[in-house]
Amino acid sequence: MTTWVIGDIHGCWLTLELLLERIGWQPGRDELWLVGDLVNRGPSSLEVLRWASENRDDIKVVLGNHDLHLLSRAAGVAKAKKGDTLDEVLAAPDRDKLLEWLRTRPLVHQYGPFVMVHAGLMPEWNIEHTRALAGAAAERLGGSGHKELLSALTGRRKKGWSGELEDDLQLAAAMAVFTRMRMVDAEGRAELAYTGSPQKAPPGWRPWFESSAVRRQGYALVFGHWALLGYHRDHDIACVDSGCVYGGSLTALRLRDGTVIREQVVDAVVAPD
């Protein structure tokens, strides 16, 4: 079995089809890890969701911030944003089946020495704490309390983490870190609103992964969400967001040996945030 990790798709179905052909992906033989943001901004979110749901036995998906935005809109706790391309999904006859599948995806996937998350982890979280928070949030999101949790997330989507929060507020804060974080400040606090490159960050700020406790435990971190960082690889770090929907490319990374294959976007694209 070959395992490929694919970066943020954002509804770029035509580009994804070409990339899957280039890597020779075969369902039943190979496994795909998707770092989240399957939907939104690109033109074909419905096609991507249908493909992912149909191939659920051969893919591992973690939720991204745009996936959660879709779920929040469907739950009636978030309004449409400028640049949303989600109306086709929300009007689809099979939307409930697709969204139920999406809503029951995890926020973190760990297998062997690899940990996949859409955006980031708090520096002080070890793998045990990470898995406990992600598991509790996923259980709540997949259950009858998902609307309340999504409402809490919508209300604090750019507010930082605090261990003093409780119940849905704590889970929502953890979800915001999992799906929105790029940098921490000099005191190690999450900076969820920052979208730029590390080089343009304020003095003292640093990428979240530089001081990750999970990394110090010996795990390799795989993530997306950071188009202005772009494809970035160290021996135990891989950012696979190469800005597909912003005119870049869609990246596939083979976990076994680090082989990288990129497909230049062919779908309609949008300007970066």
Kinemage of the C-alpha trace (Angstrom):
@kinemage 1
@onewidth
@group {chain A} dominant
@subgroup {mainchain}
@vectorlist {calphas} color= white
{ca met a 1} P 0.000 0.000 0.000
{ca thr a 2} L 1.206 3.501 -0.868
{ca thr a 3} L 0.100 6.474 1.240
{ca trp a 4} L -0.066 9.930 -0.332
{ca val a 5} L -0.840 13.165 1.516
{ca ile a 6} L -2.661 15.790 -0.561
{ca gly a 7} L -2.879 19.475 0.312
{ca asp a 8} L -5.834 21.848 0.502
{ca ile a 9} L -8.198 21.060 -2.398
{ca his a 10} L -10.737 23.890 -1.936
{ca gly a 11} L -13.170 22.495 -4.485
{ca cys a 12} L -10.600 22.288 -7.296
{ca trp a 13} L -11.970 19.040 -8.670
{ca leu a 14} L -10.387 19.158 -12.134
{ca thr a 15} L -6.933 19.691 -10.643
{ca leu a 16} L -7.483 16.879 -8.147
{ca glu a 17} L -8.478 14.498 -10.953
{ca leu a 18} L -5.278 15.277 -12.833
{ca leu a 19} L -3.141 14.862 -9.713
{ca leu a 20} L -4.709 11.493 -8.873
{ca glu a 21} L -3.955 10.337 -12.390
{ca arg a 22} L -0.338 11.490 -12.128
{ca ile a 23} L 0.309 9.651 -8.865
{ca gly a 24} L -1.412 6.530 -10.183
{ca trp a 25} L -3.800 6.305 -7.239
{ca gln a 26} L -5.828 3.092 -7.151
{ca pro a 27} L -8.664 2.710 -4.625
{ca gly a 28} L -8.307 -0.493 -2.674
{ca arg a 29} L -4.550 -0.472 -3.107
{ca asp a 30} L -3.436 3.022 -2.077
{ca glu a 31} L -4.462 5.344 0.734
{ca leu a 32} L -4.893 9.105 0.581
{ca trp a 33} L -4.545 11.489 3.493
{ca leu a 34} L -6.309 14.822 2.929
{ca val a 35} L -5.268 17.732 5.163
{ca gly a 36} L -8.683 19.395 5.116
{ca asp a 37} L -10.350 22.308 3.329
{ca leu a 38} L -11.908 19.993 0.795
{ca val a 39} L -14.413 22.707 -0.055
{ca asn a 40} L -14.965 26.399 -0.739
{ca arg a 41} L -13.369 29.094 -2.885
{ca gly a 42} L -12.950 26.715 -5.831
{ca pro a 43} L -15.764 25.953 -8.283
{ca ser a 44} L -16.519 22.274 -7.621
{ca ser a 45} L -16.925 21.615 -3.908
{ca leu a 46} L -19.873 19.298 -4.500
{ca glu a 47} L -17.868 17.057 -6.831
{ca val a 48} L -14.987 16.878 -4.347
{ca leu a 49} L -17.318 15.999 -1.471
{ca arg a 50} L -19.094 13.313 -3.465
{ca trp a 51} L -15.800 11.773 -4.545
{ca ala a 52} L -14.418 11.804 -0.992
{ca ser a 53} L -17.568 10.288 0.491
{ca glu a 54} L -17.681 7.556 -2.164
{ca asn a 55} L -14.040 6.669 -1.479
{ca arg a 56} L -14.285 6.891 2.303
{ca asp a 57} L -12.664 3.480 2.796
{ca asp a 58} L -9.480 4.600 1.049
{ca ile a 59} L -8.992 8.108 2.423
{ca lys a 60} L -8.258 9.724 5.755
{ca val a 61} L -9.559 13.281 6.128
{ca val a 62} L -9.102 15.867 8.846
{ca leu a 63} L -11.415 18.865 8.983
{ca gly a 64} L -10.254 22.313 7.927
{ca asn a 65} L -11.683 25.733 8.684
{ca his a 66} L -13.582 25.912 5.375
{ca asp a 67} L -15.118 22.491 6.002
{ca leu a 68} L -16.286 23.704 9.408
{ca his a 69} L -17.648 26.878 7.826
{ca leu a 70} L -19.752 24.740 5.477
{ca leu a 71} L -21.069 22.733 8.421
{ca ser a 72} L -21.792 25.951 10.339
{ca arg a 73} L -23.726 27.413 7.421
{ca ala a 74} L -25.708 24.187 7.054
{ca ala a 75} L -26.501 24.285 10.774
{ca gly a 76} L -27.731 27.875 10.506
{ca val a 77} L -25.129 29.327 12.879
{ca ala a 78} L -22.951 31.123 10.313
{ca lys a 79} L -23.664 33.470 7.418
{ca ala a 80} L -22.204 33.342 3.932
{ca lys a 81} L -18.877 35.116 3.501
{ca lys a 82} L -17.535 36.994 0.533
{ca gly a 83} L -15.961 34.430 -1.785
{ca asp a 84} L -18.008 31.456 -0.573
{ca thr a 85} L -18.776 28.874 -3.258
{ca leu a 86} L -20.882 26.571 -1.111
{ca asp a 87} L -24.414 27.163 -2.412
{ca glu a 88} L -24.310 24.155 -4.752
{ca val a 89} L -23.470 21.862 -1.834
{ca leu a 90} L -26.168 23.367 0.373
{ca ala a 91} L -28.777 22.932 -2.369
{ca ala a 92} L -27.772 19.411 -3.401
{ca pro a 93} L -30.344 16.606 -3.018
{ca asp a 94} L -27.729 14.484 -1.217
{ca arg a 95} L -26.461 17.287 1.040
{ca asp a 96} L -27.577 15.669 4.288
{ca lys a 97} L -25.722 12.442 3.547
{ca leu a 98} L -22.599 14.312 2.464
{ca leu a 99} L -22.607 16.689 5.414
{ca glu a 100} L -23.182 13.890 7.907
{ca trp a 101} L -20.099 12.158 6.527
{ca leu a 102} L -18.088 15.391 6.683
{ca arg a 103} L -19.277 16.197 10.200
{ca thr a 104} L -17.978 12.846 11.477
{ca arg a 105} L -14.428 13.341 10.197
{ca pro a 106} L -11.695 13.813 12.838
{ca leu a 107} L -9.670 16.917 13.576
{ca val a 108} L -6.389 15.039 14.011
{ca his a 109} L -5.201 11.798 12.440
{ca gln a 110} L -2.264 9.935 13.963
{ca tyr a 111} L -0.798 6.785 12.498
{ca gly a 112} L 2.567 5.454 13.589
{ca pro a 113} L 5.059 8.345 13.698
{ca phe a 114} L 2.862 10.705 11.630
{ca val a 115} L 0.380 13.275 12.943
{ca met a 116} L -1.872 15.089 10.458
{ca val a 117} L -3.796 18.248 11.345
{ca his a 118} L -5.207 20.946 9.105
{ca ala a 119} L -3.486 23.948 10.662
{ca gly a 120} L -1.611 23.499 13.935
{ca leu a 121} L -1.250 22.487 17.569
{ca met a 122} L -0.496 24.553 20.645
{ca pro a 123} L 3.227 24.268 21.457
{ca glu a 124} L 2.572 22.838 24.914
{ca trp a 125} L 0.176 20.103 23.766
{ca asn a 126} L 1.776 16.654 23.772
{ca ile a 127} L 0.304 13.825 21.717
{ca glu a 128} L -1.807 12.559 24.612
{ca his a 129} L -3.420 15.947 25.217
{ca thr a 130} L -3.814 16.557 21.497
{ca arg a 131} L -5.614 13.258 20.969
{ca ala a 132} L -7.849 13.814 23.999
{ca leu a 133} L -8.957 17.284 22.832
{ca ala a 134} L -9.403 16.215 19.220
{ca gly a 135} L -11.353 13.134 20.236
{ca ala a 136} L -13.682 15.058 22.545
{ca ala a 137} L -14.330 17.704 19.903
{ca ala a 138} L -14.971 15.111 17.195
{ca glu a 139} L -17.373 13.188 19.408
{ca arg a 140} L -19.340 16.337 20.181
{ca leu a 141} L -19.311 17.471 16.538
{ca gly a 142} L -20.500 14.070 15.361
{ca gly a 143} L -23.343 13.933 17.882
{ca ser a 144} L -26.567 15.710 18.710
{ca gly a 145} L -24.754 18.727 20.187
{ca his a 146} L -23.013 19.724 16.986
{ca lys a 147} L -25.045 22.893 16.443
{ca glu a 148} L -24.161 24.218 19.883
{ca leu a 149} L -20.479 23.444 19.324
{ca leu a 150} L -20.455 25.052 15.881
{ca ser a 151} L -22.189 28.105 17.310
{ca ala a 152} L -19.494 28.395 19.969
{ca leu a 153} L -16.821 28.020 17.286
{ca thr a 154} L -18.386 30.684 15.082
{ca gly a 155} L -18.442 33.086 18.007
{ca arg a 156} L -14.736 32.698 18.782
{ca arg a 157} L -13.131 31.460 15.562
{ca lys a 158} L -10.183 33.879 15.835
{ca lys a 159} L -9.848 33.925 19.621
{ca gly a 160} L -6.930 32.141 21.223
{ca trp a 161} L -6.633 29.046 23.339
{ca ser a 162} L -6.929 29.035 27.117
{ca gly a 163} L -6.801 25.981 29.323
{ca glu a 164} L -9.251 27.688 31.679
{ca leu a 165} L -12.133 27.406 29.227
{ca glu a 166} L -14.697 24.671 29.798
{ca asp a 167} L -17.208 22.561 27.896
{ca asp a 168} L -18.084 23.754 24.374
{ca leu a 169} L -15.958 26.884 24.717
{ca gln a 170} L -12.876 24.764 25.380
{ca leu a 171} L -13.639 22.401 22.518
{ca ala a 172} L -14.350 25.308 20.173
{ca ala a 173} L -11.058 26.953 21.141
{ca ala a 174} L -9.210 23.707 20.444
{ca met a 175} L -10.975 23.370 17.076
{ca ala a 176} L -9.919 26.903 16.162
{ca val a 177} L -6.305 25.961 16.860
{ca phe a 178} L -6.562 22.710 14.892
{ca thr a 179} L -8.046 24.478 11.863
{ca arg a 180} L -6.769 28.103 11.876
{ca met a 181} L -3.405 28.389 13.634
{ca arg a 182} L -0.189 29.399 11.870
{ca met a 183} L 1.897 31.392 14.330
{ca val a 184} L 2.429 31.844 18.050
{ca asp a 185} L 3.603 35.052 19.658
{ca ala a 186} L 6.639 35.522 21.889
{ca glu a 187} L 4.674 34.147 24.870
{ca gly a 188} L 3.495 31.098 22.938
{ca arg a 189} L -0.086 32.320 22.469
{ca ala a 190} L -1.925 31.310 19.312
{ca glu a 191} L -2.265 34.033 16.670
{ca leu a 192} L -5.249 32.775 14.709
{ca ala a 193} L -5.813 35.822 12.509
{ca tyr a 194} L -2.346 35.868 10.935
{ca thr a 195} L -2.253 34.747 7.291
{ca gly a 196} L 1.138 35.976 6.041
{ca ser a 197} L 4.527 34.358 5.691
{ca pro a 198} L 6.848 33.728 8.658
{ca gln a 199} L 9.252 36.346 7.298
{ca lys a 200} L 6.624 39.092 7.563
{ca ala a 201} L 5.399 38.230 11.060
{ca pro a 202} L 5.940 40.659 13.971
{ca pro a 203} L 9.181 40.311 15.977
{ca gly a 204} L 9.148 37.382 18.378
{ca trp a 205} L 6.439 35.477 16.532
{ca arg a 206} L 7.297 32.023 15.216
{ca pro a 207} L 5.623 29.185 13.338
{ca trp a 208} L 3.640 26.932 15.658
{ca phe a 209} L 5.631 23.822 14.740
{ca glu a 210} L 9.031 25.153 15.811
{ca ser a 211} L 8.364 24.429 19.489
{ca ser a 212} L 5.717 21.696 19.276
{ca ala a 213} L 5.738 19.201 22.144
{ca val a 214} L 4.363 16.580 19.753
{ca arg a 215} L 7.361 17.103 17.507
{ca arg a 216} L 9.722 16.797 20.485
{ca gln a 217} L 8.082 13.453 21.270
{ca gly a 218} L 9.381 12.184 17.948
{ca tyr a 219} L 6.323 12.549 15.719
{ca ala a 220} L 6.403 13.960 12.191
{ca leu a 221} L 3.875 16.748 11.592
{ca val a 222} L 1.850 16.966 8.377
{ca phe a 223} L -0.433 19.946 7.779
{ca gly a 224} L -1.822 22.485 5.298
{ca his a 225} L -3.702 25.788 5.694
{ca trp a 226} L -0.699 28.027 5.044
{ca ala a 227} L -0.616 29.017 1.382
{ca leu a 228} L 1.866 31.839 2.019
{ca leu a 229} L 4.271 29.399 3.654
{ca gly a 230} L 3.768 27.101 0.678
{ca tyr a 231} L 5.181 23.630 0.367
{ca his a 232} L 7.665 23.339 3.235
{ca arg a 233} L 9.547 20.215 4.180
{ca asp a 234} L 11.961 19.351 6.945
{ca his a 235} L 12.770 15.841 8.090
{ca asp a 236} L 9.830 15.836 10.546
{ca ile a 237} L 7.629 18.615 9.120
{ca ala a 238} L 5.592 18.847 5.940
{ca cys a 239} L 3.270 21.683 4.940
{ca val a 240} L 1.510 20.577 1.759
{ca asp a 241} L -0.592 23.677 1.062
{ca ser a 242} L 0.814 25.064 -2.183
{ca gly a 243} L -2.024 27.528 -2.813
{ca cys a 244} L -3.995 25.582 -5.407
{ca val a 245} L -7.114 27.735 -5.286
{ca tyr a 246} L -5.024 30.930 -5.362
{ca gly a 247} L -3.356 30.113 -8.655
{ca gly a 248} L -0.669 27.752 -7.329
{ca ser a 249} L -0.591 23.984 -7.445
{ca leu a 250} L -2.012 20.951 -5.675
{ca thr a 251} L 0.667 18.916 -3.917
{ca ala a 252} L 0.865 15.185 -3.202
{ca leu a 253} L 3.557 13.880 -0.831
{ca arg a 254} L 4.363 10.172 -0.649
{ca leu a 255} L 4.971 9.349 3.010
{ca arg a 256} L 7.203 6.362 2.372
{ca asp a 257} L 10.049 8.199 0.665
{ca gly a 258} L 9.156 11.898 0.485
{ca thr a 259} L 8.412 11.945 -3.236
{ca val a 260} L 6.531 15.135 -4.181
{ca ile a 261} L 4.266 15.538 -7.214
{ca arg a 262} L 2.505 18.805 -8.004
{ca glu a 263} L -0.283 19.618 -10.433
{ca gln a 264} L -0.690 23.230 -11.548
{ca val a 265} L -4.243 24.401 -10.943
{ca val a 266} L -6.597 24.274 -13.923
{ca asp a 267} L -9.791 25.281 -12.090
{ca ala a 268} L -10.980 28.852 -11.655
{ca val a 269} L -9.050 30.517 -8.840
{ca val a 270} L -9.506 33.426 -6.426
{ca ala a 271} L -7.256 36.038 -4.868
{ca pro a 272} L -5.600 35.173 -1.512
{ca asp a 273} L -7.126 36.514 1.721
